[in-house]
Amino acid sequence: MRQGRALCGVAFAAGTVAALGRTSEATLTLPVGRLLLVVAVAALAGLVAGLLPARRAARLDVLAAIATS
């Protein structure tokens, strides 16, 4: 579902850039290397943010956790 939204956003941006390119002298350059680096760092941060709590939860005794809540 999120990939569809991302693709829709990219398509909208590409269409906007194409439309503006016909009417303007400005040019757009995408630093592909930097863009890939940002995506990789964001993915790594998401994995760490999800895995650390999951590891801690996996170590809990289920019955003890239920009894204290």
C-alpha positions, 0 to 999 in steps of 0.5 A, a space after each residue: 500500500 505504501 509503495 503505491 503511494 510512493 509511486 504516485 508521489 514520484 509520478 506526480 513529481 515527475 509530471 510536475 517537473 516535466 510540465 514546468 520544464 516546458 514553461 521554464 528555463 530552470 533545470 532540475 538535477 537529482 543527486 542520485 547517490 545522495 538520494 540513495 544514501 538518504 533512503 538507505 539510512 532511513 531504511 536502516 533507522 526503521 529496521 533498528 527502531 523495529 528490531 530493538 523493541 522486538 528483541 526486548 519483547 521476545 526476551 520477556 516471559 509471557 505469563 509474567 508480562 500478563 500478570 504485571 499488566 
